[in-house]
Amino acid sequence: MQTARDLLTPDALSMLQTIEATGSFAAAARELGLVPSTLTYRVRQIEDALDVLLYDRSSRQAKLTPAGAELLREGSRLLQEIDAVANRVKRVATGWESQLTLAVDTIISKATVMELCDAFFALAPPTRIRIREETLSGTLEALTSGQADIAIGVTPDGTHTATIHTKPLGQVQFVYAVAPHHPLANAPEPLPDELLQQHRAVAVADSVQRGGGLTFGLLTGQDVFTVPTMQAKIDAQLRGLGGGNVPECMAAPYLETGRLVAKKTERGQRQVTIAYAWRAGKGQHLGRALQWWLDKLESEATRSALLHHHRSL
């Protein structure tokens, strides 16, 4: 009799993923180019080896039992691990990573990131680039959780560990801004907290997956409109949907044309240090793709552009 180790192969785990994705044994069989009886037999072999039922046979759909759901979950993780091993082997052989993932905060210039990607792809490397858009502490979490290889737009406090390294990008000045038709636009300055509290604030949601995330400038009891990105925050404030602190470099075109009005507050302007971070263990050789990005970030002009050149693509 075949054991679980004999039957839980990558192909078998992929088969279970296909059944889940298609919703039925018949649809999965068509997807895999098998006759339904063959697919059913393979599933029963796995069930016999594990001595569990993976699917509820009383349902017409391929409904997983709790044991089946656990196998699918762990199987998906194992397949990812197999892919990761293959990627590491390729990197050892060529020096290039098969994929490099960048976590980029929404405060960072998208146009500059795209220009850097253009320059990278001009090398015709074997590395695929993936960009994750993150906000606030979610940008660093993507790196520390292993979902990204480099994070651009993090706050440097507490980020330096044995495997996480940071360097500064520069300073970002924030300004409190509202639309010219907003009630606070003509209010006498500096605006006190008591007055701000009476009006809706626009806030950017932290993309962190665990915990409550970070918030800045919100007052107790204040109505809050939460949006996913810094650009969405500016768009909301342009419409008069609320007020809030925004990067002066991103708001500058709207301040210059009068579509936003900068207001002084009793709290004063906030200046934030922004950094970039990457993962590298002690004595670990960096992949050629990561090293290329780190070399580019050594340029003062590149760092400044990432923070301040917010222009249309």
N, C-alpha and C positions, 0 to 999 in steps of 0.2 A: 504493500500500500504506500502510495506517495505521501510524503510528509508536507507540512505547511511550508517548510523551506523550499521544497521542490516546486510547489505550486504558486507561491507568492512571488512571482517574477515581475519585472517591470512591465512586460506585456500584459500580464494578468491585472495588475493595478491600473494600467491604462484602460483596459477593458471595462473595469468598474467605473472609472471616470466617464467613459463614453456612455455607459448605461445611465448614469446620473444626469449627464448633459442632455441626452435625447429623451429621457423620461420613460422609456419602455425597452423591453428585451428585443422586440421586433425592430424598432427603429435603430437600436444600437447594432443589431446584426446587419442591417442594411448599410449602416455607416462603416462597419468593419469588413464588409464583404463576406460575411458568414451566413450560413443558414441558421435560423433561430434555434433549431435543436442542438447545433454544435455549441452555440453560445450558452444555452441553458445547461448543457452538460458540463462545460468548463466552470460555470458558477457552482454547480452542485459538487464538483470535485473539490473546490476550495472550501465549501461548507462542510463536506465530509472530513477533510483534513483538519479543520479547526473545531469540528463538532459543534457548530453553531448554525443558525439560520441567518443569512444576510439580508433576505428580502421577505416581505410579508406577502405570502402567496394568495391571500384573500382579496388582494387589491388587483385591479386590472393594470394599474400603473406599477412601475418598478419602485415600490415604496420600501425604503431601507428600514430594517430593524435597528434598534439602538446599537447592536453589535456591528451591523453593516455600516452604520454611519461612522462608528469609531474606526473601522478598517479603512473606509474611504478617506477619512481625515488623516490618519497616520500614513496611509499609502501615498497620498498627495505630498505629504512632507518628505517621505522617502524618495519619491521621484525627483523632488526639488534638490534633495541632497545628492542624488546621482548626477543630476545636471551640474551641480556646483563642483563636484569632484572632476567631472569631465572638463569644466571650464578652467579649473585650477591646473589640470594637467596640460591643457593647451597653453596656458600662460607660462608655465615653466618651460615649455618647449620653444615658445616664440618670444617671450618677453612681453607680449601684448595681451591685455585682458580681452576675453571674448565680449564682455559688456562692461561699461562703466556707467554707473547711475549717479546723477547729480541731483541733490535736493536744493532747490533754489527758492529762497524766500520771495514773497510777492513785493518786497521793498526793493528788489534788485532789478536793474534795467534789463528787460527782455530783449531789446534790440542788441545790446552788447553781448548777452549770452549767445544769441543767434550768430553774431559776427565771429565769436570764438569757435562756435560749432563749425561754421563755414571754413575757418582756417584749419581746424582739426581734420575735417573730412577731405581737405585738399591734399593731405598726406596719403590718402587712400589706405588708412590703417585697417586691420581686420576687426577692430573694436567697434561694437555698436554702442551708441550713446542713448541713454534714457534719461529724461528730465522729469523730476517730480516737483510740482508746485506746492510749496508749504508755507505756513505762516507761524510766526512767533516761535514757541518752543518746539513745535512740530518739525521745524527744519533740522534742529539738532537731533531730535529723537529718531528721525529717519536714518541718520548716520549711526547713532549709538545702538540702534536695534538691528543694524546690519542690512537695512533696506537701501542704503545709499553708500557710495564710496567717498564722496566729498559733499560738504554742505556749505553753501554760499549764502551768507546773510544771517549769521548767528550772533548772539551776544556772548562775549568771551568769558564771562564770569562762570567759574566752576566747570569749564569744558575741558581743561587740560588734564588728561589722565595718562596712564602708561601706554594706552593704545590710541587715544584721541589727541591730536595735535592741532593747535590753532595759530593763526597769524591775523593781524588786523587788516581790515579793508579801509577803514577810515571813520570819520564822524558824519552823522546825519542830524541836521537841525530840524526840529519839528515846529510847526506853527499852527495855532488854533485858527480855523477858517470856517466861514459860513457863506452861503449864497447871499447876494446883495438884497434879495427879497425876504431873507430870514429875519425874524424879529430881533435877533441879537446884532444884526449888521449895523444898526445905528445906535446901539446902546452905549452909554458912556464907559470909557475904559479907565482902569483895568476891570475886566469882568469878574465879579466875586463868585465864589462857589455857590452861594445861595441863589444867584440868578441863573447860573449854568444848570443847576439842579432842576429848574423849572422847565427846561427844554430838552428834547430828545437828543441823545448822543448816538453817533454812528460808531460802531466798533467792528474790528476785524476778528473773526473767529480764529482761535488757536487750533491748528490742525493736529495737535498732539492727540495720540490715540488713547493714552491712559492719563487719568487725572483730569482736573478741571482746566488746566492750561493757564495762560497768562492773560491779564487784562491791564490796560493802562488808562489813567485819566478818567475813570468812571466814578461817579459819586453815588453814595448810598441812596437808594430810593429813586434814582434817575431812570426815566424811560430809555430803553436801549434798542436800537435797530442794528442787528448783527449781520454782517455780510462776509463773503468768503475771502476776499482779497483786498489789498490796499487800493488798487485801482477802482474796485467796486465801491469802496468807502468814499473815494473822491467823487465818483459819479453820483452817489447818493447825496453828498453834500452840495454838489452843483445843482441838484434838483430841490434843494431846500428841505430835505427830509430829516435833517439834523445837523449838528455841529460836531467838531472834534479836532484832535491834533493829527496833522498829516505831514509827511516829509516835505520840507520847503522846496526841495529840488523837483518833486513830482507835482507840487501845486503851482510852481512858478508860472507856467504858461497861462493858467487860469487867473492867477493874481494880477499878472501884467495886463490882461484884457478886461479885468473887472468882473469876471464870472465867479470869482471867489473873493471874499474880503477877509484879510488877516485881522485878528482882534487880539489885543493884549489881555492877559488874564492875571489875576493876583498870584497864580502859581508860577507864572513866568514860562519862558520857552524851555522845552526839554531837548537836550542834546544826547544822542545815543552813540556809543561805540559799536561798530559792526565789524564782524570778523568772518573768516572762513575756516573750516575745519576738515580734517581727513583722518582716516584710520590707518594706522601702521604699527604693527607689533615691534618689539625690540629686536633689532637685527634683521627685520624683514625687508627684502628687496621690493621696492615699489614697481608696480607694473609700468610699462612705457606710456600707457595712456594717462594714468594718474600723474605720472611725473611730468608729462607735457602740460597738463592743466596747472599743476603747481608752479611750473616754470613761468607760464603766462601770468599767473597771479603775483609773481614777484615784481611785475612791472607796475610802477606807480600810476602810469597813464591808464592801464587796464583796470586797476582797483578803483580809480576815480570814476571811470566811465561806468562801471558796474553800479556805482552808487548815485551818480548824478546825471547821466545821459539818458533821460527818460523821453525818448522821441518815438515817433511812429515807425513801424517796421517798413 
